[in-house]
Amino acid sequence: MFVKEELVNGVAVAIEIKDGENTYTHCGDCGCEILISLEKVLDTLHAARAVAGDEISLDDIGAFCEDCSIKRLSALKKSKLVIRKHRTERLDRAVHRAKSVRRNSQ
């Protein structure tokens, strides 16, 4: 496999694709250049299509550098903890209300 790009004056450049050696993209957050594995990209594409259907394309697949991935995972973990805490507080209030109603009805 190779990538071919036509330059000015009809000159074309063809470059062999070497998975994990010369395949790059930009981080979806900070924009830095990152080396990618086409195999992993295709696995991600297939998984996304299994969930969302064939309308998902390579243009919809994002990649992130290690630093931004860590930031994203940390933010996700924090948001899940906040949601979990909120649900627990709501449950505690509901239990307290139920106990109050039960005491008042006795």
C-alpha positions, 0 to 999 in steps of 0.5 A: 500500500502507498499514498500518492499525491500529485504535485504541481507540473504533474509530478507525483510522489508515492510513499509506501505505507509502513504501519506504525512506522510512517503513519501519523495523525494530529492529536484531536485536542492539542494538535501535536503529531502522533504515530498511529497504527492503522490496524488499531484505527481500523479496529476502532472503526469497525467497533464504532460501526458495530455501535453506530452503523456504517455512517461512521467513517475514518473522518469520525475517528479521533486519536489523542496523544498520551498526555491528552489521553491521560487528561481525558481519562482523568476528567471522565473518572472525575465526572463519573465520581461526581455522577455517582456521588450525586446518585448516592446523595439522591438515593440517600434523600429518597431513603430518608424521605421514605423513612419519614413517611413511614414514621409519620404514617405509623 
